[in-house]
Amino acid sequence: MVDGHKYVDYADYYDYDVGNVTEDIPFFIEYAKQTGEPILELACGTGRILIPISKAGYKVHGLDINENMLKIAEEKVKEKKLSNHVTLTLGDMANYDLSEKNFSMVFIAFRSFMHLYTQVDQLSCLECTFNHLKPGGLFIIDVYSPRFSKMAQPPAEEFSVYKEYTLPNGNRVLNKRRWRGTDLVDQVNTEDFLFEEYNSENVLIRSTIVPITTRYTFRYELQLLLEKAGFRLLSVFKDFNKNPYDGVGEIITVAEKPK
């Protein structure tokens, strides 16, 4: 099961933290053009990718376990008048059952698959997805390649500034991060995100720590999981320009439910 509750406070800052990430959007829209609709995004968050796909004219169903993230996505959908193209559901991607079982494409973007912390949950997610795809439908997963230099780093005592931005209300936010280390047995990385929010008089009005936990998965481990769930692996890329995976960068798998 995904522990979405631990990221409730992150929802307030998520769009300002990663909202400028756009390099993956054309990639997913290209596959949407190839597969057609309907499309399902698992762990859709605040709709960073779901919204552009729906604006491109495709019906998209988004599922996420974080209610606060979904509320923000709902506001965007209403604001952009996309309600006829978008359906949002509160649910766990490790174990979900939607009425629609004929999706042309399902995808998990921006490394969200890494919030499944056991192979049991990972395989459950893949099996659920297999059951929701039509024959010939595509399933795309993006995770990052294991970074051995990072894993070798000892836990940090202090936070370091990662990013600074200003919220619409004028408050300034410092995003600080602290490496907590790697569990080499369970393949889990842990990092603390600290959000310090200051008002116009530079007074700290809110301080929030969000522990970010991700399970890294190796390239052939992911392939075996996909095959065990019934999928046929088509491609493995290192980036969204479709360069072949070479051991670094992302691990982007494109798999098919056999016809």
C-alpha positions as CSV (number, residue, x, y, z in Angstrom):
1,M,0.0,0.0,0.0
2,V,1.1,3.5,-0.8
3,D,1.4,5.7,2.3
4,G,-0.1,8.8,0.8
5,H,-0.9,10.5,4.1
6,K,2.8,11.2,4.8
7,Y,2.8,13.6,1.8
8,V,-0.3,15.6,2.8
9,D,1.7,18.7,3.7
10,Y,3.7,18.4,0.5
11,A,0.6,19.1,-1.5
12,D,0.7,22.8,-0.5
13,Y,4.2,23.2,-2.1
14,Y,4.2,20.5,-4.8
15,D,3.4,22.7,-7.8
16,Y,5.9,25.3,-6.8
17,D,8.5,22.6,-6.2
18,V,8.2,20.6,-9.4
19,G,5.6,22.5,-11.5
20,N,8.4,23.8,-13.8
21,V,9.2,20.2,-14.8
22,T,7.8,19.8,-18.4
23,E,10.3,17.7,-20.3
24,D,8.2,14.5,-19.8
25,I,4.9,16.0,-21.0
26,P,5.5,15.8,-24.8
27,F,6.6,12.2,-24.3
28,F,3.3,11.1,-22.7
29,I,1.2,13.2,-25.2
30,E,3.0,11.5,-28.1
31,Y,2.0,8.1,-26.7
32,A,-1.5,9.3,-26.1
33,K,-1.7,10.2,-29.8
34,Q,-0.5,6.7,-30.6
35,T,-2.8,4.8,-28.3
36,G,-5.9,7.0,-28.2
37,E,-8.2,7.3,-25.2
38,P,-9.3,6.6,-22.5
39,I,-6.0,7.1,-20.6
40,L,-5.3,6.3,-16.9
41,E,-2.6,8.1,-14.9
42,L,-1.8,6.4,-11.6
43,A,-0.4,8.7,-8.8
44,C,-1.6,11.7,-10.8
45,G,-0.9,14.2,-8.0
46,T,-2.0,17.7,-8.7
47,G,-2.4,17.0,-12.4
48,R,0.9,18.3,-13.8
49,I,0.8,15.8,-16.7
50,L,-2.9,14.9,-16.7
51,I,-4.0,18.5,-17.4
52,P,-1.9,18.9,-20.6
53,I,-3.0,15.5,-21.9
54,S,-6.6,16.4,-21.4
55,K,-6.1,19.8,-23.0
56,A,-4.7,18.0,-26.0
57,G,-8.2,16.4,-26.4
58,Y,-8.0,13.1,-24.6
59,K,-10.2,11.7,-21.9
60,V,-8.0,11.0,-18.8
61,H,-8.8,9.3,-15.5
62,G,-6.4,10.2,-12.7
63,L,-6.0,8.2,-9.5
64,D,-4.1,9.3,-6.4
65,I,-4.1,8.3,-2.7
66,N,-3.4,11.8,-1.5
67,E,-6.7,13.7,-1.0
68,N,-4.9,17.1,-0.8
69,M,-3.2,16.6,-4.1
70,L,-6.5,15.5,-5.7
71,K,-8.2,18.6,-4.4
72,I,-5.7,20.8,-6.2
73,A,-6.1,18.8,-9.4
74,E,-9.9,19.2,-9.1
75,E,-9.5,22.9,-8.8
76,K,-7.3,23.0,-11.9
77,V,-9.8,20.9,-13.9
78,K,-12.7,23.2,-13.0
79,E,-10.6,26.3,-13.7
80,K,-9.6,25.1,-17.2
81,K,-13.1,23.8,-17.9
82,L,-11.9,20.2,-18.5
83,S,-14.5,18.4,-16.5
84,N,-15.8,16.6,-19.6
85,H,-12.4,15.2,-20.2
86,V,-11.1,14.4,-16.7
87,T,-12.2,12.0,-14.0
88,L,-10.4,11.9,-10.7
89,T,-10.5,9.1,-8.1
90,L,-9.1,8.8,-4.6
91,G,-7.4,5.4,-4.5
92,D,-4.3,3.3,-4.0
93,M,-2.4,2.4,-7.1
94,A,-1.2,-0.8,-5.3
95,N,-4.7,-2.1,-5.3
96,Y,-7.4,-0.4,-7.3
97,D,-10.6,-1.5,-9.1
98,L,-12.2,1.0,-11.5
99,S,-15.4,0.5,-13.4
100,E,-13.5,1.3,-16.7
101,K,-11.5,-1.8,-17.7
102,N,-10.6,-0.8,-21.3
103,F,-7.9,1.8,-21.0
104,S,-5.7,2.4,-24.1
105,M,-2.8,3.6,-22.0
106,V,-1.9,3.6,-18.3
107,F,1.2,5.5,-17.0
108,I,3.0,6.2,-13.8
109,A,5.1,9.3,-14.2
110,F,7.8,11.2,-12.3
111,R,9.1,8.2,-10.4
112,S,5.8,7.7,-8.4
113,F,6.1,3.9,-8.8
114,M,9.0,4.2,-6.4
115,H,6.5,4.9,-3.6
116,L,5.6,1.2,-3.7
117,Y,8.0,-0.1,-1.1
118,T,7.7,-3.8,-1.6
119,Q,7.7,-6.2,-4.6
120,V,4.3,-7.5,-3.3
121,D,2.8,-4.0,-3.8
122,Q,4.7,-3.4,-7.0
123,L,3.4,-6.6,-8.5
124,S,-0.1,-5.9,-7.2
125,C,0.0,-2.6,-9.0
126,L,1.1,-4.2,-12.2
127,E,-1.5,-6.9,-12.1
128,C,-4.3,-4.4,-11.4
129,T,-3.1,-2.3,-14.3
130,F,-3.0,-5.4,-16.6
131,N,-6.6,-6.0,-15.7
132,H,-7.6,-2.4,-16.6
133,L,-5.9,-2.3,-20.0
134,K,-7.5,-3.4,-23.2
135,P,-5.5,-5.9,-25.3
136,G,-2.7,-4.0,-27.1
137,G,-2.8,-1.2,-24.5
138,L,0.4,0.4,-23.3
139,F,1.8,0.7,-19.8
140,I,4.5,3.3,-19.2
141,I,6.6,3.5,-16.0
142,D,9.3,6.1,-15.1
143,V,11.7,5.5,-12.3
144,Y,15.2,6.7,-11.7
145,S,18.2,4.5,-12.2
146,P,19.9,3.4,-8.9
147,R,22.6,6.0,-8.0
148,F,25.4,4.1,-6.3
149,S,27.4,7.3,-5.5
150,K,24.4,8.7,-3.6
151,M,23.7,5.4,-1.8
152,A,27.3,5.5,-0.5
153,Q,26.9,8.9,1.1
154,P,26.5,8.9,4.9
155,P,23.4,10.5,6.4
156,A,23.6,14.2,6.7
157,E,23.1,16.1,10.0
158,E,22.2,19.4,8.5
159,F,19.7,20.6,5.8
160,S,21.0,22.4,2.7
161,V,19.0,24.8,0.6
162,Y,17.7,23.1,-2.6
163,K,15.3,25.7,-4.0
164,E,13.6,29.0,-3.2
165,Y,10.3,30.4,-4.6
166,T,7.5,32.8,-3.9
167,L,3.9,31.7,-3.4
168,P,0.9,33.5,-4.9
169,N,0.2,35.1,-1.5
170,G,3.7,36.7,-1.5
171,N,5.2,34.4,1.1
172,R,8.7,33.1,0.4
173,V,9.5,29.4,0.7
174,L,12.9,27.8,1.3
175,N,13.0,24.1,0.3
176,K,15.8,22.5,2.2
177,R,16.9,18.8,1.9
178,R,18.7,16.3,4.1
179,W,19.9,12.9,3.0
180,R,18.9,10.2,5.4
181,G,20.5,7.2,3.8
182,T,19.9,3.9,2.0
183,D,18.5,0.6,3.2
184,L,20.5,-1.7,1.0
185,V,18.4,-4.7,2.0
186,D,15.0,-3.3,1.2
187,Q,16.3,-1.0,-1.6
188,V,14.9,2.1,0.0
189,N,16.2,5.7,0.0
190,T,15.1,8.2,2.5
191,E,15.5,12.0,2.3
192,D,13.9,14.8,4.4
193,F,12.3,17.8,2.7
194,L,12.1,20.9,4.9
195,F,9.7,23.7,3.8
196,E,10.3,27.0,5.6
197,E,7.6,29.6,4.8
198,Y,8.3,33.3,5.5
199,N,5.9,36.2,5.3
200,S,6.5,39.6,3.7
201,E,8.3,40.7,6.9
202,N,10.7,37.7,6.6
203,V,9.1,36.1,9.7
204,L,9.0,32.3,9.7
205,I,5.3,31.4,9.9
206,R,5.4,27.7,9.0
207,S,8.1,24.9,9.1
208,T,7.2,21.5,7.7
209,I,9.3,18.4,7.3
210,V,8.2,15.8,4.8
211,P,10.2,12.5,4.8
212,I,10.5,11.3,1.2
213,T,10.9,7.5,0.9
214,T,11.5,5.8,-2.5
215,R,12.3,2.2,-3.4
216,Y,14.7,1.9,-6.2
217,T,14.3,-0.9,-8.8
218,F,16.9,-2.2,-11.1
219,R,16.2,-2.4,-14.9
220,Y,15.9,-6.2,-15.2
221,E,14.1,-6.5,-11.9
222,L,11.4,-4.1,-13.3
223,Q,11.3,-6.1,-16.5
224,L,10.8,-9.4,-14.6
225,L,8.0,-7.9,-12.6
226,L,6.3,-6.6,-15.8
227,E,6.6,-10.0,-17.4
228,K,5.3,-11.8,-14.3
229,A,2.2,-9.6,-14.5
230,G,1.7,-10.6,-18.1
231,F,3.2,-7.6,-20.0
232,R,5.5,-7.7,-23.0
233,L,8.3,-5.2,-22.7
234,L,8.7,-3.1,-25.8
235,S,11.3,-0.4,-25.0
236,V,13.5,0.9,-22.2
237,F,14.7,4.5,-22.4
238,K,17.1,6.6,-20.3
239,D,15.3,9.9,-21.1
240,F,12.3,11.4,-22.7
241,N,14.1,11.8,-26.0
242,K,13.9,8.0,-26.2
243,N,17.6,7.3,-26.0
244,P,18.2,3.7,-25.1
245,Y,18.8,2.9,-21.4
246,D,22.6,2.7,-20.6
247,G,22.7,2.4,-16.9
248,V,22.3,6.1,-15.9
249,G,19.4,8.6,-15.9
250,E,15.8,7.4,-15.9
251,I,14.5,3.9,-16.4
252,I,11.4,4.4,-18.6
253,T,9.7,1.2,-19.6
254,V,7.1,0.9,-22.3
255,A,5.2,-2.4,-22.1
256,E,2.2,-3.9,-23.9
257,K,-0.7,-6.0,-22.8
258,P,-0.5,-8.7,-25.5
259,K,-3.4,-8.8,-28.0
